[in-house]
Amino acid sequence: MQRVLVVEDNEANMHLFRFLLEKRGFEVIEARNGIEGVDSAIREKPDLVLLDIQLPDINGVEVMKRIRASEADSNLPIIALTSYAMAGDREKILGAGFSSYMAKPIDVKTFIVEIEKYS
């Protein structure tokens, strides 16, 4: 079973992601802020990370950098989840080191398709 770490501070979004992922057989590990996300990535060794960019403590870009620099697998796929949807945002996020980018609100029909690219 693939293990997915979801770092998301919005409870409604977390509920939706957990529901969609568990329905498809993924094990979900939850973190509600950036520090918890970094700690969970190191401790739990997930197969994939879904990472909100706007978090209450440190932003998702910093979380991603800390995960990449940590004992976690440096090739760990990390997908940015963000409401930033302006021209050029996708390129900035991918250029920062994320594996992929999904705009929020997510498209429920394509969400799992994107996730399964990394399983």
Secondary structure, DSSP 4 states (H G I P E B T S, - for coil): --EEEEE-S-HHHHHHHHHHHHHTT-EEEEESSHHHHHHHHHHH--SEEEEESS-SSS-HHHHHHHHHHSSS-TT--EEEEES--STTHHHHHHHHT-SEEEESS--HHHHHHHHHTT-
